[in-house]
Structures are given as C-alpha cells and as structure tokens.
Amino acid sequence: MYRNEIISIIESHSQWLKSGGKDGVRGYLQNMDLKQSDFSRLNLSEICLDGSNVDDCNFQWSIMERAKIRNAKVKNTDFRYAILTDADFYLSELSYCDFQSANLSGTSFNSANLKEANLFESNIQNTTWSNVVLENIRINRSSFNLIPKTMLEVFSKSITIL
C-alpha cells in the first residue's frame, strides 16, 4: 500500500471519529507493512492494526482508545504519552517498546511479548496480563502499586523497580 493510500485511510478514519460514524469509514490497516511510520499526535481511537508490522513506529502523544493491535509486530515502537485505554495487544510482539507515561488503563496484553519494554510512569490500572512474556521490563513504584496482588510474584521476577 502506498503512503497516499494510508493517509487517505487515516483521514477517512478521522472523519468517522468526528462524525460519530456518520461520515468517513473506520480505519482498517490490517496485515500491512507500516514499519517506521509516524503516527504521532493523531487520534486513532478504534483503529484496527491487526497483523500489521508497526516496528519502529512513532505513536507518541497519539490517542488510541479501544485500538485493535492484535497479532502484530510492534517492536521498538514509541508510545510515550499515548492514550491507549482499552486497547488490545493480544499475541503481539512488543519487545523494546516505550510506553513511558502512557495511559494503558484497561488494556489487554494477553499472550503478548513485552521483553525489555519501558512502562515507567505509565498507568496500568485494570490491565490484563494472561500468558505474557515479561523480561527486564522497566516500571516505577507508583505503577507497581497498581498491579493486582495476584500478579506481584510474576512481575517481581522480571522487572526493574525504579
């Protein structure tokens, strides 16, 4: 897919969001190679990136509420300060991702790989973590206090507390 087509899909998605679904079309960027794209500061709420390669992308300061990013390649991607409430990262490769200061409330990381991810100062309230690979993730004490007690043992073996 060419860059102009991707821009067109995002513009139509923006219209769809602004009109409450009356105009434009919900953005579906499934199974696409979007590697190294800049999506910073965009409203991508409810976007579907299932199966896509978004390695090395920039989503800094983006709004991605209820985004679907399942079974995707998302390595080394920047989500700093993004709003990812109720997003779904099921079965995604999230190694080396930077979620610093992101709002991840209600997000699902089920069956995802977060090796070397940075969750420093992120909001991880009400997130789900079933069958997740956690290795050397960074997290600060205030976020650590929001982790359900049942997860403390799992997290304590694989994180650095700052």
Beta strands, then each sheet from edge to edge (+ up, - down):
strand 1: 137-139
strand 2: 159-161
sheet 1: 1+ 2+
end
